[in-house]
Amino acid sequence: MLTSSMHTMNLGKDLLEHLHEMSKDSSPGDKEATKDSSLGIQNVLEDLQERRKVLEELWNKQRRRLEQYIALSEIDQEVNQISDWFKTRGEEYLKRKDVGEDAPSTERLLKEHLNFETSAQVS
């Protein structure tokens, strides 16, 4: 729509130039009619330009709003993914109270914990 309005405005400008060229070789009465026609076309073009400006502003506002909705949707998906991960893996792991009874069991728990951290960061 913005492209077609710009095209229409360009055609209007071309028409004004054509009328101006035609009026150079015309009679005084025709010059007056051409002048009146040119003023009418100019008024229509100014109105079209103003409407195009308003439309473009609304278009940009809507585009920004849609971009914000997309960003919010992406955040919502990430929150849901984290929440699901926590419900399926994190909650159960954090309930554990085992700290290891000797060095080998503590090292095993440490490796499990590091794997848990890696899994949490990836998810």
N, C-alpha and C positions, 0 to 999 in steps of 0.2 A: 504494500500500500504506500509506504514511504517512497519507494522507487517510482511508482506510477505518478504520485503527486509531483515529484521532482521533474519527471518527464513532461507532465502537463504544464508546469511552470516554464520550462524551457521552450515548449511550443508557443506559449503565450508571449514570451520575450521575442521569439522569432517573428511572431505575428506583428508585434509592436514595431519592430525594426522594418518589416515589410511595409506597414502602413505609413511609417515615417518617410521611407523612400518614395512611396507612391505619391505622397502629398507634395513633394517638391515640385512636381510638374503638373499639378492640378489647379483648377480654378479656385478663386476665393471661397465660393460656396462649398466646393468639395473639400477644401482644406479645413473648413469649420466642421464639416461632418466627420472628417477623418480625425480631427482633434477630439471631438466628442466620443467617437468610438474608441480612440486610444485611451482616454480617461476612464471609460467604462471598463476596458480590458485591464488597465492598470489597477483599478479598484478591486476587480475580481482576483487578480494575481496577488495583491496584498492580503486579501482575505484568505486565499488559499495558503499563502506563506504562513500566516498566523495559525491557521488550523493545523498545518503540517507541524509547526513548532509545538503546539499543544499535544498533538498525537505522538510526536517523538518523545516528549517528556513523559507522557503516560506509558509509552512503550518501554522506555528505560527504567521507569519505576517498577513496572511489572517484571521486567527482566531481573532487576536486583532482588525483588521479592522471591522470584522463582529460584534464583541462585541461593538465597538464604534458606528456602525450604529444602533444597537439595543438601546443603551443608547440615541442616538439622536432621535430615533423614539419615545421612551418613553417620552422624554422631549417635543417633538412636540405634542404628544397626550395631555400631561398635559397643555401646553400652549393653545391648542385648547379648552380644557375643561374649562379653566379659562376664555378665551375670550368669549365662548358661554354663560357661566354663567353671565359674566358681561353684555353682550348684552341683555339677557333675564331678569335679576333681578337687577343687580348692577346699570346700567346706569339710569334706571327709579327711583330707590331709591335715588340716589345721586342728582337728579334734584329737589327733594323736598326741599322746603324752610321753611316749618312749624317748629316752635320751641316750640309750645304750648302756650296757652293763660292763663292757670292756672296750678296749681300743678297736678291735676289728668291727664290733657291732656299731660303735660310734662312727667309724669311718664309713661303714655301709649307709648309716643314716645321713651322714654328711653328703655322700654321693646322691642319695635319694633327694635330699633337700636341694642340691644344686640342679638336679634334673627337674625338680618341681619349679624352681625359679626360672629356668630356661623355658619350660613349658608355659609358665605364666606370662613371660615376656613375649613369646611367640604368639600366644593367643591374644 
